[in-house]
Every structure is written in C-alpha cells, then in structure tokens.
Amino acid sequence: MLAPFLLLLQVLSPTAVHVTVDGVDRVAYVCSPIQTSGKPPVVFMFHGHGGSAERCMQHFEMEKRWPEALIVYCDGLPVTTAGGDGKGWELEANDKNRDIRFFDALYPKVLSNFHGDAKRVFAWGFSNGGMFIYTLWSMRADKFAGFCASGSAIVTDDIHLSTPKPAFITISGNDEIVPTPYQQQAFDQVKKTNASQTSGTPYGATGTLFKGEKPVVLWKYNGGHEFPFQSFPKLIEFFKSIG
C-alpha cells in the first residue's frame, strides 16, 4: 500500500523551479512523471490571462492525464490586455519579450535538472497562453516537437509561423472572449505553414486530422471560452504519435 501512496504524493508535490530574468524572480512548477521509462517527454503549460501556474495545475491536471510526462506549469507576470490587468504573457515576437527570455532561462534548467527528452518537448496554452504559443512557434520552433493552442489567435503582426510543426488547435464556435473568426484565422495560418491538405479525416469526437508537411488537428466545439476537456485523450495521443 505504501508504493501507491508515494506515487500519489509525487504527483501532488510539484517542484518550484526559479530563474532570474532581468532581475525578476520567475517561477514554474514541475510535476515529475510517475511512470518512467527513459527520458520523459516534456509539456510546458501556459495559463490564460488572469490565471496562474497554480490554478492551471489545479484546473487541468495534465500530470494525471499523461503520467509518463514531465509537466511544467509556467507562471506569468502582470500584463494588460483588452480584458484588463492580470497575470499573463507578452506576445510580441522579439528578443525584448520578457516571457521569451523566461522560457530561454527555464528550458535548459528543466531539461537538465529533470532529465527531460529534448526531442519530445511540447507547449500547451489557453487563451492568452495560447496566443503565446504562436509567439513561441514564431521564435523558438526548434525547441519543440509540437504545439497545442486553445481559445487563441495571432494578435501581433510580427508573428510568422515559418517552420512547419505538428499542431493541435481547438476552436469554440461560441467564444465571446476570443471571437471564433480570429481563432479560425490563426488556424488557417497553421494549415498554410504546414501545407495541410484541404480535407481531413475524423479524429475523435469532434476533431479533424489534416495531413501535410506536419500533421494538424482541429478540434471544434461549442463550449464558450474554455478548453475542451473531452479533447485531452486525443491531444495526448497526438503528442505521443509525433514525439
């Protein structure tokens, strides 16, 4: 009985990882895999505007959904958006971006300290965090095996998705925070970058898989401004298939 308890304790006890960026203490919470076989895949998680790493971890529980993976919940800093003030991510695709510099400092520390697999690193983001996924794709595509952006859009002119990458994109048909047409425009850019085929094949309950230079999944639903939890099994299956 002791072994299962210790495994559960490991999941519930993330490790705080601190890095200093421009004199500011930045933090992420790392959940080690409870099922290991060699170097684990790594998922960097980016919360939405007004959220936090802790709330993201409590709400989405990726470490329980993919227990073989190393899950990294990144914590944003205050930023002003159309929704007001709150923790989040800068979206400009330039080297002055504080959150790009945060990732640059965090990435090698996580992979070194927790022995993550550099060939199987993924990024997941929702809302403002999903928008930051496009910033990462534009600037640090070489660091990732694939991306997931949900409830998000490309909102700055300096973001250019020039490198084909596997992507899992979710779009809500009744999102009142990030209008559906804006999300669709971002997805169209994802398909263009990956030279995706015009038509796809069913992928889960409401998903469509498009073949191209790299595979792309579109998960459409009517759930408002919220990540579709029912997509998690197919998202993890997708990540496993490309890592």
C-alpha positions as CSV (number, residue, x, y, z in Angstrom):
1,M,0.0,0.0,0.0
2,L,2.9,2.3,0.6
3,A,4.1,2.4,-3.1
4,P,0.8,3.8,-4.5
5,F,0.7,6.4,-1.7
6,L,4.2,7.6,-2.6
7,L,3.3,7.8,-6.3
8,L,0.3,9.9,-5.4
9,L,2.4,12.1,-3.2
10,Q,4.8,12.7,-6.0
11,V,2.1,13.9,-8.3
12,L,0.6,16.2,-5.6
13,S,4.0,17.7,-4.7
14,P,5.4,19.7,-7.7
15,T,8.8,21.2,-7.5
16,A,9.2,25.0,-7.8
17,V,11.9,26.0,-10.3
18,H,13.1,29.6,-10.1
19,V,15.1,31.5,-12.6
20,T,16.1,35.2,-12.6
21,V,15.2,37.2,-15.7
22,D,16.2,40.8,-15.8
23,G,16.5,40.9,-12.1
24,V,13.0,39.4,-11.6
25,D,12.4,36.1,-9.9
26,R,10.3,33.8,-12.3
27,V,8.9,30.5,-11.3
28,A,7.4,27.4,-12.8
29,Y,6.1,24.3,-11.0
30,V,7.3,20.9,-12.3
31,C,5.5,17.7,-11.9
32,S,7.7,14.7,-12.4
33,P,6.4,11.6,-14.2
34,I,5.1,8.8,-12.0
35,Q,5.6,6.3,-14.8
36,T,9.1,6.5,-16.2
37,S,10.9,4.6,-18.9
38,G,14.0,6.5,-20.1
39,K,13.9,10.3,-20.6
40,P,10.3,11.6,-20.3
41,P,8.5,13.9,-22.7
42,V,8.1,17.4,-21.5
43,V,5.0,19.7,-21.7
44,F,5.3,23.4,-21.0
45,M,1.9,24.7,-19.9
46,F,0.9,28.4,-20.2
47,H,-2.2,29.6,-18.4
48,G,-4.7,32.2,-19.6
49,H,-4.8,35.9,-18.7
50,G,-5.6,36.4,-15.1
51,G,-4.6,32.9,-14.2
52,S,-1.6,31.4,-12.6
53,A,0.6,28.4,-12.7
54,E,-1.1,27.0,-9.5
55,R,-4.6,27.5,-10.8
56,C,-3.6,26.0,-14.2
57,M,-2.3,22.9,-12.4
58,Q,-5.4,22.5,-10.2
59,H,-7.7,23.0,-13.2
60,F,-6.1,21.0,-16.0
61,E,-4.1,18.3,-14.1
62,M,-2.1,17.4,-17.1
63,E,0.3,15.3,-14.9
64,K,-2.6,12.9,-14.1
65,R,-3.7,12.8,-17.7
66,W,-0.2,11.9,-19.0
67,P,1.6,10.4,-16.1
68,E,4.6,9.4,-18.2
69,A,5.4,13.1,-19.0
70,L,7.2,15.8,-17.2
71,I,4.7,18.7,-16.8
72,V,5.9,22.3,-16.4
73,Y,3.4,24.9,-15.3
74,C,4.8,28.3,-16.1
75,D,3.7,31.4,-14.1
76,G,3.1,34.6,-15.9
77,L,3.6,38.2,-14.8
78,P,1.1,41.1,-14.8
79,V,0.2,42.3,-18.3
80,T,-2.6,44.5,-19.6
81,T,-4.9,43.1,-22.3
82,A,-8.3,44.0,-23.7
83,G,-9.6,42.0,-20.7
84,G,-7.9,44.3,-18.1
85,D,-4.9,43.7,-15.9
86,G,-3.8,40.2,-14.7
87,K,-1.0,37.7,-14.9
88,G,-0.2,36.6,-18.5
89,W,2.2,36.6,-21.3
90,E,3.8,39.2,-23.6
91,L,3.0,38.3,-27.2
92,E,5.5,40.4,-29.3
93,A,7.9,38.2,-31.3
94,N,11.2,39.9,-30.4
95,D,14.1,39.3,-28.1
96,K,12.9,42.0,-25.7
97,N,9.9,39.9,-24.8
98,R,10.4,39.1,-21.1
99,D,8.5,35.8,-21.4
100,I,10.6,34.6,-24.3
101,R,13.6,35.3,-22.1
102,F,11.9,33.4,-19.2
103,F,11.4,30.4,-21.4
104,D,15.1,30.6,-22.6
105,A,16.2,30.5,-19.0
106,L,13.7,27.9,-17.9
107,Y,14.1,25.4,-20.7
108,P,17.7,24.3,-20.2
109,K,17.3,24.2,-16.4
110,V,14.2,21.9,-16.6
111,L,15.7,19.6,-19.2
112,S,19.0,19.3,-17.2
113,N,17.6,19.0,-13.7
114,F,14.7,16.6,-14.6
115,H,16.3,14.8,-17.5
116,G,13.6,15.6,-20.0
117,D,13.8,14.4,-23.6
118,A,14.8,17.3,-25.8
119,K,13.3,15.6,-28.8
120,R,9.9,15.4,-27.2
121,V,9.2,18.8,-25.8
122,F,5.7,20.3,-26.3
123,A,3.9,23.5,-25.5
124,W,0.3,23.9,-24.5
125,G,-1.5,27.2,-23.9
126,F,-5.1,28.5,-23.4
127,S,-6.4,32.0,-24.3
128,N,-3.5,34.5,-23.7
129,G,-1.3,31.4,-23.1
130,G,-2.5,30.0,-26.4
131,M,-1.5,33.3,-28.1
132,F,1.9,33.0,-26.5
133,I,2.2,29.5,-28.1
134,Y,2.2,31.3,-31.5
135,T,4.9,33.6,-30.2
136,L,7.0,30.6,-29.2
137,W,6.3,28.9,-32.6
138,S,7.5,32.1,-34.3
139,M,10.7,32.5,-32.3
140,R,11.6,29.1,-30.8
141,A,10.2,26.5,-33.1
142,D,13.4,24.4,-33.0
143,K,12.8,23.7,-29.3
144,F,9.5,22.0,-29.7
145,A,8.2,18.8,-31.2
146,G,4.6,20.1,-31.3
147,F,2.2,22.7,-30.1
148,C,-1.4,23.0,-28.7
149,A,-3.2,26.4,-28.8
150,S,-6.7,26.7,-27.5
151,G,-9.1,29.6,-27.5
152,S,-6.5,31.9,-29.0
153,A,-5.5,34.0,-32.0
154,I,-2.5,35.6,-33.6
155,V,-2.7,39.2,-32.5
156,T,0.6,40.8,-33.4
157,D,2.0,41.5,-36.9
158,D,5.5,40.3,-36.0
159,I,4.4,36.6,-35.5
160,H,5.4,34.5,-38.5
161,L,4.9,30.7,-38.4
162,S,7.6,29.9,-40.9
163,T,8.5,26.4,-39.6
164,P,6.1,23.5,-40.1
165,K,5.2,21.9,-36.8
166,P,2.7,19.4,-35.6
167,A,-0.2,21.3,-34.0
168,F,-3.4,20.6,-32.2
169,I,-5.7,23.6,-32.3
170,T,-9.1,23.9,-30.5
171,I,-11.7,26.4,-31.6
172,S,-15.0,27.1,-29.8
173,G,-17.9,28.2,-32.0
174,N,-19.4,30.4,-29.3
175,D,-16.4,32.0,-27.7
176,E,-17.3,35.5,-26.5
177,I,-13.8,36.4,-25.3
178,V,-11.7,35.5,-28.4
179,P,-14.1,35.6,-31.3
180,T,-14.3,32.5,-33.4
181,P,-13.3,34.2,-36.7
182,Y,-10.0,35.3,-35.1
183,Q,-9.3,31.8,-33.9
184,Q,-10.1,30.5,-37.4
185,Q,-7.7,32.9,-39.0
186,A,-4.9,31.6,-36.8
187,F,-5.8,28.0,-37.7
188,D,-5.7,28.9,-41.4
189,Q,-2.2,30.2,-40.9
190,V,-1.3,26.9,-39.2
191,K,-2.6,25.0,-42.1
192,K,-0.8,27.2,-44.6
193,T,2.5,26.8,-42.7
194,N,2.1,23.0,-42.7
195,A,0.9,22.8,-46.3
196,S,-2.1,20.9,-45.0
197,Q,-4.5,19.1,-47.2
198,T,-7.8,20.8,-47.8
199,S,-9.9,18.0,-46.3
200,G,-9.1,15.8,-43.3
201,T,-10.3,12.7,-41.6
202,P,-12.2,12.3,-38.3
203,Y,-10.0,12.4,-35.2
204,G,-12.0,11.7,-32.0
205,A,-15.5,13.0,-31.2
206,T,-15.2,16.5,-32.9
207,G,-11.6,16.5,-34.2
208,T,-10.3,16.5,-37.8
209,L,-6.8,15.4,-38.7
210,F,-5.2,17.2,-41.7
211,K,-2.1,15.6,-43.3
212,G,0.6,17.8,-44.8
213,E,4.3,18.5,-44.1
214,K,3.4,18.0,-40.5
215,P,0.1,16.7,-39.1
216,V,-2.5,19.2,-37.8
217,V,-5.6,18.6,-35.7
218,L,-8.6,20.9,-35.5
219,W,-10.9,20.3,-32.6
220,K,-14.1,22.3,-32.9
221,Y,-16.8,22.5,-30.2
222,N,-19.3,24.8,-28.6
223,G,-18.0,25.3,-25.1
224,G,-17.5,29.1,-24.7
225,H,-14.2,30.4,-23.6
226,E,-12.9,27.1,-22.1
227,F,-10.5,24.4,-23.0
228,P,-12.5,21.3,-24.2
229,F,-11.6,18.7,-21.6
230,Q,-13.0,15.9,-23.8
231,S,-10.1,16.5,-26.2
232,F,-7.4,15.6,-23.7
233,P,-7.1,11.9,-24.6
234,K,-6.8,12.7,-28.3
235,L,-4.4,15.5,-27.6
236,I,-2.1,13.2,-25.6
237,E,-2.4,10.5,-28.3
238,F,-1.4,13.1,-30.9
239,F,1.6,14.3,-28.9
240,K,2.7,10.7,-28.3
241,S,2.4,10.0,-32.1
242,I,4.8,12.8,-33.1
243,G,7.3,12.8,-30.2
